[in-house]
């Protein structure tokens, strides 16, 4: 079933939001859209930001988070968007929990505002959501506390500090998925 086309005003607003995100974060932003000829083209449209670990999360062994905002439908509504979160050090269950948390926030913003009275930054609130993800980086990593494991590490000046890694407990129960030592 074909989705109705996106309204011209909304397309322009989306383009402006994407340009604002590109200008703010440069190469950390990647865009995607359905190939021409696809029945729903250009939807889905994706805006992905690779968020480098901020200073507030320096104790975590997670170098970056990739947050991908996807617009599947022709309106700026919670029903027409979805979120994917990934990262090399993120267990699958944390990726899903973080995506759900970001989707909850984004959906709430989209439900509150409209094209006639858009959220600050535009009707899709792309920049606002991606900026929130950076400020809540540590909170997103701690969504599933049972996956956060602490250990003593040494910082760049040789001081012992508390560090945290994420462990995938999906396989083998307690301690599964972690590294083993001989």
BALUMNU-838202 format. One record per residue (C-alpha): residue number from 1; residue in three letters; x, y, z. Coordinates in Angstrom, 1 decimal. Layout:
BEGIN
<atom><drentor>NUM</drentor><domar>ALA</domar><u>X</u><v>Y</v><w>Z</w></atom>
...
# end
This chain:
BEGIN
<atom><drentor>1</drentor><domar>UNK</domar><u>0.0</u><v>0.0</v><w>0.0</w></atom>
<atom><drentor>2</drentor><domar>UNK</domar><u>1.4</u><v>3.4</v><w>-1.0</w></atom>
<atom><drentor>3</drentor><domar>UNK</domar><u>1.8</u><v>6.1</v><w>1.5</w></atom>
<atom><drentor>4</drentor><domar>UNK</domar><u>0.4</u><v>9.5</v><w>0.4</w></atom>
<atom><drentor>5</drentor><domar>UNK</domar><u>3.1</u><v>11.9</v><w>-0.7</w></atom>
<atom><drentor>6</drentor><domar>UNK</domar><u>4.7</u><v>14.3</v><w>1.8</w></atom>
<atom><drentor>7</drentor><domar>UNK</domar><u>3.3</u><v>17.8</v><w>1.7</w></atom>
<atom><drentor>8</drentor><domar>UNK</domar><u>5.6</u><v>20.3</v><w>0.0</w></atom>
<atom><drentor>9</drentor><domar>UNK</domar><u>5.8</u><v>22.6</v><w>3.1</w></atom>
<atom><drentor>10</drentor><domar>UNK</domar><u>6.7</u><v>19.6</v><w>5.2</w></atom>
<atom><drentor>11</drentor><domar>UNK</domar><u>9.4</u><v>18.4</v><w>2.7</w></atom>
<atom><drentor>12</drentor><domar>UNK</domar><u>10.9</u><v>21.9</v><w>2.8</w></atom>
<atom><drentor>13</drentor><domar>UNK</domar><u>10.9</u><v>22.0</v><w>6.6</w></atom>
<atom><drentor>14</drentor><domar>UNK</domar><u>12.5</u><v>18.5</v><w>6.7</w></atom>
<atom><drentor>15</drentor><domar>UNK</domar><u>15.2</u><v>19.7</v><w>4.3</w></atom>
<atom><drentor>16</drentor><domar>UNK</domar><u>15.9</u><v>22.7</v><w>6.5</w></atom>
<atom><drentor>17</drentor><domar>UNK</domar><u>16.1</u><v>20.6</v><w>9.6</w></atom>
<atom><drentor>18</drentor><domar>UNK</domar><u>18.6</u><v>18.2</v><w>7.9</w></atom>
<atom><drentor>19</drentor><domar>UNK</domar><u>20.7</u><v>21.1</v><w>6.7</w></atom>
<atom><drentor>20</drentor><domar>UNK</domar><u>20.8</u><v>22.5</v><w>10.2</w></atom>
<atom><drentor>21</drentor><domar>UNK</domar><u>21.9</u><v>19.2</v><w>11.6</w></atom>
<atom><drentor>22</drentor><domar>UNK</domar><u>24.6</u><v>18.9</v><w>8.9</w></atom>
<atom><drentor>23</drentor><domar>UNK</domar><u>25.8</u><v>22.4</v><w>9.6</w></atom>
<atom><drentor>24</drentor><domar>UNK</domar><u>26.0</u><v>21.7</v><w>13.4</w></atom>
<atom><drentor>25</drentor><domar>UNK</domar><u>27.6</u><v>18.3</v><w>13.3</w></atom>
<atom><drentor>26</drentor><domar>UNK</domar><u>29.1</u><v>18.0</v><w>9.8</w></atom>
<atom><drentor>27</drentor><domar>UNK</domar><u>30.5</u><v>14.6</v><w>9.0</w></atom>
<atom><drentor>28</drentor><domar>UNK</domar><u>28.8</u><v>13.0</v><w>12.1</w></atom>
<atom><drentor>29</drentor><domar>UNK</domar><u>25.5</u><v>13.2</v><w>10.1</w></atom>
<atom><drentor>30</drentor><domar>UNK</domar><u>24.6</u><v>10.7</v><w>7.5</w></atom>
<atom><drentor>31</drentor><domar>UNK</domar><u>21.5</u><v>10.8</v><w>5.4</w></atom>
<atom><drentor>32</drentor><domar>UNK</domar><u>19.6</u><v>7.9</v><w>3.7</w></atom>
<atom><drentor>33</drentor><domar>UNK</domar><u>16.5</u><v>7.6</v><w>1.7</w></atom>
<atom><drentor>34</drentor><domar>UNK</domar><u>14.6</u><v>4.9</v><w>-0.3</w></atom>
<atom><drentor>35</drentor><domar>UNK</domar><u>16.0</u><v>4.4</v><w>-3.8</w></atom>
<atom><drentor>36</drentor><domar>UNK</domar><u>14.1</u><v>6.1</v><w>-6.7</w></atom>
<atom><drentor>37</drentor><domar>UNK</domar><u>11.6</u><v>3.7</v><w>-8.1</w></atom>
<atom><drentor>38</drentor><domar>UNK</domar><u>10.7</u><v>2.3</v><w>-4.7</w></atom>
<atom><drentor>39</drentor><domar>UNK</domar><u>6.9</u><v>2.6</v><w>-4.2</w></atom>
<atom><drentor>40</drentor><domar>UNK</domar><u>7.3</u><v>4.7</v><w>-1.1</w></atom>
<atom><drentor>41</drentor><domar>UNK</domar><u>10.3</u><v>6.8</v><w>-2.3</w></atom>
<atom><drentor>42</drentor><domar>UNK</domar><u>11.8</u><v>9.0</v><w>-0.9</w></atom>
<atom><drentor>43</drentor><domar>UNK</domar><u>10.5</u><v>7.4</v><w>2.3</w></atom>
<atom><drentor>44</drentor><domar>UNK</domar><u>11.8</u><v>6.2</v><w>4.6</w></atom>
<atom><drentor>45</drentor><domar>UNK</domar><u>14.3</u><v>9.0</v><w>5.1</w></atom>
<atom><drentor>46</drentor><domar>UNK</domar><u>17.0</u><v>8.5</v><w>7.7</w></atom>
<atom><drentor>47</drentor><domar>UNK</domar><u>19.1</u><v>10.9</v><w>9.6</w></atom>
<atom><drentor>48</drentor><domar>UNK</domar><u>21.9</u><v>9.2</v><w>11.5</w></atom>
<atom><drentor>49</drentor><domar>UNK</domar><u>24.3</u><v>10.9</v><w>13.9</w></atom>
<atom><drentor>50</drentor><domar>UNK</domar><u>27.4</u><v>9.3</v><w>15.3</w></atom>
<atom><drentor>51</drentor><domar>UNK</domar><u>27.8</u><v>10.8</v><w>18.8</w></atom>
<atom><drentor>52</drentor><domar>UNK</domar><u>31.3</u><v>10.6</v><w>20.1</w></atom>
<atom><drentor>53</drentor><domar>UNK</domar><u>31.6</u><v>9.8</v><w>23.8</w></atom>
<atom><drentor>54</drentor><domar>UNK</domar><u>31.2</u><v>13.2</v><w>25.7</w></atom>
<atom><drentor>55</drentor><domar>UNK</domar><u>33.3</u><v>14.1</v><w>28.7</w></atom>
<atom><drentor>56</drentor><domar>UNK</domar><u>30.4</u><v>13.2</v><w>31.0</w></atom>
<atom><drentor>57</drentor><domar>UNK</domar><u>30.7</u><v>9.6</v><w>29.9</w></atom>
<atom><drentor>58</drentor><domar>UNK</domar><u>34.5</u><v>9.3</v><w>29.9</w></atom>
<atom><drentor>59</drentor><domar>UNK</domar><u>34.3</u><v>6.4</v><w>32.4</w></atom>
<atom><drentor>60</drentor><domar>UNK</domar><u>32.5</u><v>4.2</v><w>29.9</w></atom>
<atom><drentor>61</drentor><domar>UNK</domar><u>34.2</u><v>1.9</v><w>27.4</w></atom>
<atom><drentor>62</drentor><domar>UNK</domar><u>31.8</u><v>3.1</v><w>24.7</w></atom>
<atom><drentor>63</drentor><domar>UNK</domar><u>33.5</u><v>5.3</v><w>22.0</w></atom>
<atom><drentor>64</drentor><domar>UNK</domar><u>30.3</u><v>6.4</v><w>20.3</w></atom>
<atom><drentor>65</drentor><domar>UNK</domar><u>26.6</u><v>5.9</v><w>19.8</w></atom>
<atom><drentor>66</drentor><domar>UNK</domar><u>24.9</u><v>5.9</v><w>16.4</w></atom>
<atom><drentor>67</drentor><domar>UNK</domar><u>21.4</u><v>7.3</v><w>16.6</w></atom>
<atom><drentor>68</drentor><domar>UNK</domar><u>19.3</u><v>7.0</v><w>13.4</w></atom>
<atom><drentor>69</drentor><domar>UNK</domar><u>16.0</u><v>8.8</v><w>13.2</w></atom>
<atom><drentor>70</drentor><domar>UNK</domar><u>13.7</u><v>7.4</v><w>10.4</w></atom>
<atom><drentor>71</drentor><domar>UNK</domar><u>10.7</u><v>9.1</v><w>8.9</w></atom>
<atom><drentor>72</drentor><domar>UNK</domar><u>8.5</u><v>6.4</v><w>7.4</w></atom>
<atom><drentor>73</drentor><domar>UNK</domar><u>5.4</u><v>8.4</v><w>6.6</w></atom>
<atom><drentor>74</drentor><domar>UNK</domar><u>4.2</u><v>11.6</v><w>5.1</w></atom>
<atom><drentor>75</drentor><domar>UNK</domar><u>3.7</u><v>13.5</v><w>8.3</w></atom>
<atom><drentor>76</drentor><domar>UNK</domar><u>5.6</u><v>14.8</v><w>11.4</w></atom>
<atom><drentor>77</drentor><domar>UNK</domar><u>3.8</u><v>12.4</v><w>13.8</w></atom>
<atom><drentor>78</drentor><domar>UNK</domar><u>4.8</u><v>9.7</v><w>16.2</w></atom>
<atom><drentor>79</drentor><domar>UNK</domar><u>3.1</u><v>7.1</v><w>14.0</w></atom>
<atom><drentor>80</drentor><domar>UNK</domar><u>5.4</u><v>8.0</v><w>11.1</w></atom>
<atom><drentor>81</drentor><domar>UNK</domar><u>8.8</u><v>7.8</v><w>12.8</w></atom>
<atom><drentor>82</drentor><domar>UNK</domar><u>11.0</u><v>5.2</v><w>14.3</w></atom>
<atom><drentor>83</drentor><domar>UNK</domar><u>14.5</u><v>5.1</v><w>15.9</w></atom>
<atom><drentor>84</drentor><domar>UNK</domar><u>17.5</u><v>2.8</v><w>15.7</w></atom>
<atom><drentor>85</drentor><domar>UNK</domar><u>20.4</u><v>3.0</v><w>18.1</w></atom>
<atom><drentor>86</drentor><domar>UNK</domar><u>23.7</u><v>1.1</v><w>17.5</w></atom>
<atom><drentor>87</drentor><domar>UNK</domar><u>27.3</u><v>1.0</v><w>18.6</w></atom>
<atom><drentor>88</drentor><domar>UNK</domar><u>30.1</u><v>-1.4</v><w>18.5</w></atom>
<atom><drentor>89</drentor><domar>UNK</domar><u>30.1</u><v>-1.9</v><w>22.3</w></atom>
<atom><drentor>90</drentor><domar>UNK</domar><u>26.3</u><v>-1.9</v><w>22.8</w></atom>
<atom><drentor>91</drentor><domar>UNK</domar><u>24.6</u><v>-5.2</v><w>23.5</w></atom>
<atom><drentor>92</drentor><domar>UNK</domar><u>21.5</u><v>-5.8</v><w>21.3</w></atom>
<atom><drentor>93</drentor><domar>UNK</domar><u>19.1</u><v>-5.5</v><w>24.3</w></atom>
<atom><drentor>94</drentor><domar>UNK</domar><u>20.6</u><v>-2.1</v><w>25.2</w></atom>
<atom><drentor>95</drentor><domar>UNK</domar><u>20.3</u><v>-0.9</v><w>21.5</w></atom>
<atom><drentor>96</drentor><domar>UNK</domar><u>16.6</u><v>-1.8</v><w>21.6</w></atom>
<atom><drentor>97</drentor><domar>UNK</domar><u>16.1</u><v>-0.1</v><w>25.0</w></atom>
<atom><drentor>98</drentor><domar>UNK</domar><u>17.9</u><v>3.1</v><w>23.9</w></atom>
<atom><drentor>99</drentor><domar>UNK</domar><u>16.0</u><v>3.2</v><w>20.7</w></atom>
<atom><drentor>100</drentor><domar>UNK</domar><u>12.7</u><v>2.8</v><w>22.6</w></atom>
<atom><drentor>101</drentor><domar>UNK</domar><u>13.7</u><v>5.6</v><w>25.0</w></atom>
<atom><drentor>102</drentor><domar>UNK</domar><u>14.6</u><v>8.0</v><w>22.1</w></atom>
<atom><drentor>103</drentor><domar>UNK</domar><u>11.5</u><v>7.1</v><w>20.2</w></atom>
<atom><drentor>104</drentor><domar>UNK</domar><u>9.4</u><v>7.8</v><w>23.3</w></atom>
<atom><drentor>105</drentor><domar>UNK</domar><u>11.0</u><v>11.3</v><w>23.6</w></atom>
<atom><drentor>106</drentor><domar>UNK</domar><u>10.7</u><v>12.0</v><w>19.9</w></atom>
<atom><drentor>107</drentor><domar>UNK</domar><u>7.1</u><v>10.8</v><w>19.7</w></atom>
<atom><drentor>108</drentor><domar>UNK</domar><u>6.2</u><v>13.0</v><w>22.7</w></atom>
<atom><drentor>109</drentor><domar>UNK</domar><u>7.7</u><v>16.0</v><w>21.0</w></atom>
<atom><drentor>110</drentor><domar>UNK</domar><u>5.9</u><v>15.3</v><w>17.7</w></atom>
<atom><drentor>111</drentor><domar>UNK</domar><u>2.6</u><v>14.7</v><w>19.5</w></atom>
<atom><drentor>112</drentor><domar>UNK</domar><u>2.9</u><v>18.1</v><w>21.3</w></atom>
<atom><drentor>113</drentor><domar>UNK</domar><u>3.6</u><v>20.2</v><w>18.2</w></atom>
<atom><drentor>114</drentor><domar>UNK</domar><u>2.4</u><v>20.4</v><w>14.7</w></atom>
<atom><drentor>115</drentor><domar>UNK</domar><u>3.4</u><v>22.0</v><w>11.3</w></atom>
<atom><drentor>116</drentor><domar>UNK</domar><u>1.3</u><v>25.0</v><w>12.2</w></atom>
<atom><drentor>117</drentor><domar>UNK</domar><u>3.0</u><v>25.4</v><w>15.6</w></atom>
<atom><drentor>118</drentor><domar>UNK</domar><u>6.2</u><v>23.3</v><w>15.3</w></atom>
<atom><drentor>119</drentor><domar>UNK</domar><u>8.7</u><v>22.5</v><w>17.9</w></atom>
<atom><drentor>120</drentor><domar>UNK</domar><u>11.8</u><v>24.7</v><w>18.2</w></atom>
<atom><drentor>121</drentor><domar>UNK</domar><u>13.9</u><v>23.9</v><w>15.1</w></atom>
<atom><drentor>122</drentor><domar>UNK</domar><u>11.1</u><v>22.5</v><w>12.9</w></atom>
<atom><drentor>123</drentor><domar>UNK</domar><u>8.2</u><v>20.1</v><w>12.8</w></atom>
<atom><drentor>124</drentor><domar>UNK</domar><u>10.4</u><v>16.9</v><w>12.9</w></atom>
<atom><drentor>125</drentor><domar>UNK</domar><u>12.6</u><v>18.2</v><w>15.8</w></atom>
<atom><drentor>126</drentor><domar>UNK</domar><u>15.6</u><v>16.3</v><w>14.4</w></atom>
<atom><drentor>127</drentor><domar>UNK</domar><u>18.3</u><v>18.6</v><w>15.8</w></atom>
<atom><drentor>128</drentor><domar>UNK</domar><u>16.6</u><v>18.8</v><w>19.2</w></atom>
<atom><drentor>129</drentor><domar>UNK</domar><u>16.3</u><v>14.9</v><w>19.5</w></atom>
<atom><drentor>130</drentor><domar>UNK</domar><u>19.9</u><v>14.3</v><w>18.4</w></atom>
<atom><drentor>131</drentor><domar>UNK</domar><u>21.2</u><v>17.0</v><w>20.8</w></atom>
<atom><drentor>132</drentor><domar>UNK</domar><u>19.2</u><v>15.4</v><w>23.6</w></atom>
<atom><drentor>133</drentor><domar>UNK</domar><u>20.9</u><v>12.0</v><w>22.8</w></atom>
<atom><drentor>134</drentor><domar>UNK</domar><u>24.3</u><v>13.6</v><w>23.4</w></atom>
<atom><drentor>135</drentor><domar>UNK</domar><u>23.3</u><v>15.2</v><w>26.7</w></atom>
<atom><drentor>136</drentor><domar>UNK</domar><u>21.7</u><v>11.9</v><w>27.8</w></atom>
<atom><drentor>137</drentor><domar>UNK</domar><u>24.5</u><v>9.7</v><w>26.6</w></atom>
<atom><drentor>138</drentor><domar>UNK</domar><u>25.3</u><v>8.2</v><w>30.0</w></atom>
<atom><drentor>139</drentor><domar>UNK</domar><u>21.6</u><v>7.9</v><w>30.8</w></atom>
<atom><drentor>140</drentor><domar>UNK</domar><u>21.1</u><v>5.9</v><w>27.6</w></atom>
<atom><drentor>141</drentor><domar>UNK</domar><u>24.1</u><v>3.6</v><w>28.5</w></atom>
<atom><drentor>142</drentor><domar>UNK</domar><u>22.6</u><v>3.0</v><w>32.0</w></atom>
<atom><drentor>143</drentor><domar>UNK</domar><u>19.0</u><v>2.1</v><w>30.8</w></atom>
<atom><drentor>144</drentor><domar>UNK</domar><u>19.8</u><v>-1.6</v><w>31.6</w></atom>
<atom><drentor>145</drentor><domar>UNK</domar><u>21.9</u><v>-1.4</v><w>34.8</w></atom>
<atom><drentor>146</drentor><domar>UNK</domar><u>22.4</u><v>-5.2</v><w>34.8</w></atom>
<atom><drentor>147</drentor><domar>UNK</domar><u>24.5</u><v>-4.8</v><w>31.6</w></atom>
<atom><drentor>148</drentor><domar>UNK</domar><u>26.9</u><v>-2.3</v><w>33.2</w></atom>
<atom><drentor>149</drentor><domar>UNK</domar><u>29.9</u><v>-3.8</v><w>34.8</w></atom>
<atom><drentor>150</drentor><domar>UNK</domar><u>32.5</u><v>-1.7</v><w>36.8</w></atom>
<atom><drentor>151</drentor><domar>UNK</domar><u>36.2</u><v>-2.4</v><w>37.0</w></atom>
<atom><drentor>152</drentor><domar>UNK</domar><u>39.3</u><v>-0.5</v><w>38.1</w></atom>
<atom><drentor>153</drentor><domar>UNK</domar><u>41.2</u><v>1.0</v><w>35.3</w></atom>
<atom><drentor>154</drentor><domar>UNK</domar><u>44.1</u><v>3.5</v><w>34.9</w></atom>
<atom><drentor>155</drentor><domar>UNK</domar><u>43.7</u><v>6.9</v><w>33.2</w></atom>
<atom><drentor>156</drentor><domar>UNK</domar><u>46.2</u><v>8.6</v><w>30.9</w></atom>
<atom><drentor>157</drentor><domar>UNK</domar><u>48.1</u><v>10.0</v><w>33.9</w></atom>
<atom><drentor>158</drentor><domar>UNK</domar><u>48.4</u><v>6.7</v><w>35.7</w></atom>
<atom><drentor>159</drentor><domar>UNK</domar><u>45.7</u><v>7.3</v><w>38.4</w></atom>
<atom><drentor>160</drentor><domar>UNK</domar><u>43.4</u><v>4.3</v><w>39.2</w></atom>
<atom><drentor>161</drentor><domar>UNK</domar><u>39.8</u><v>5.2</v><w>38.3</w></atom>
<atom><drentor>162</drentor><domar>UNK</domar><u>36.5</u><v>3.4</v><w>38.2</w></atom>
<atom><drentor>163</drentor><domar>UNK</domar><u>35.5</u><v>2.5</v><w>34.6</w></atom>
<atom><drentor>164</drentor><domar>UNK</domar><u>32.5</u><v>0.8</v><w>33.1</w></atom>
<atom><drentor>165</drentor><domar>UNK</domar><u>32.0</u><v>-1.6</v><w>30.3</w></atom>
<atom><drentor>166</drentor><domar>UNK</domar><u>28.8</u><v>-3.1</v><w>28.9</w></atom>
<atom><drentor>167</drentor><domar>UNK</domar><u>28.3</u><v>-6.8</v><w>28.9</w></atom>
<atom><drentor>168</drentor><domar>UNK</domar><u>26.0</u><v>-8.9</v><w>26.8</w></atom>
<atom><drentor>169</drentor><domar>UNK</domar><u>24.2</u><v>-11.2</v><w>29.1</w></atom>
<atom><drentor>170</drentor><domar>UNK</domar><u>21.9</u><v>-12.6</v><w>26.4</w></atom>
<atom><drentor>171</drentor><domar>UNK</domar><u>23.9</u><v>-15.8</v><w>26.1</w></atom>
<atom><drentor>172</drentor><domar>UNK</domar><u>24.7</u><v>-18.1</v><w>28.9</w></atom>
<atom><drentor>173</drentor><domar>UNK</domar><u>23.1</u><v>-16.0</v><w>31.7</w></atom>
<atom><drentor>174</drentor><domar>UNK</domar><u>25.3</u><v>-14.5</v><w>34.4</w></atom>
<atom><drentor>175</drentor><domar>UNK</domar><u>28.6</u><v>-13.3</v><w>33.0</w></atom>
<atom><drentor>176</drentor><domar>UNK</domar><u>27.8</u><v>-14.6</v><w>29.5</w></atom>
<atom><drentor>177</drentor><domar>UNK</domar><u>29.1</u><v>-12.7</v><w>26.5</w></atom>
<atom><drentor>178</drentor><domar>UNK</domar><u>32.0</u><v>-11.1</v><w>28.5</w></atom>
<atom><drentor>179</drentor><domar>UNK</domar><u>35.6</u><v>-11.8</v><w>27.8</w></atom>
<atom><drentor>180</drentor><domar>UNK</domar><u>37.2</u><v>-14.9</v><w>29.3</w></atom>
<atom><drentor>181</drentor><domar>UNK</domar><u>40.7</u><v>-15.2</v><w>30.7</w></atom>
<atom><drentor>182</drentor><domar>UNK</domar><u>42.8</u><v>-18.3</v><w>30.9</w></atom>
# end
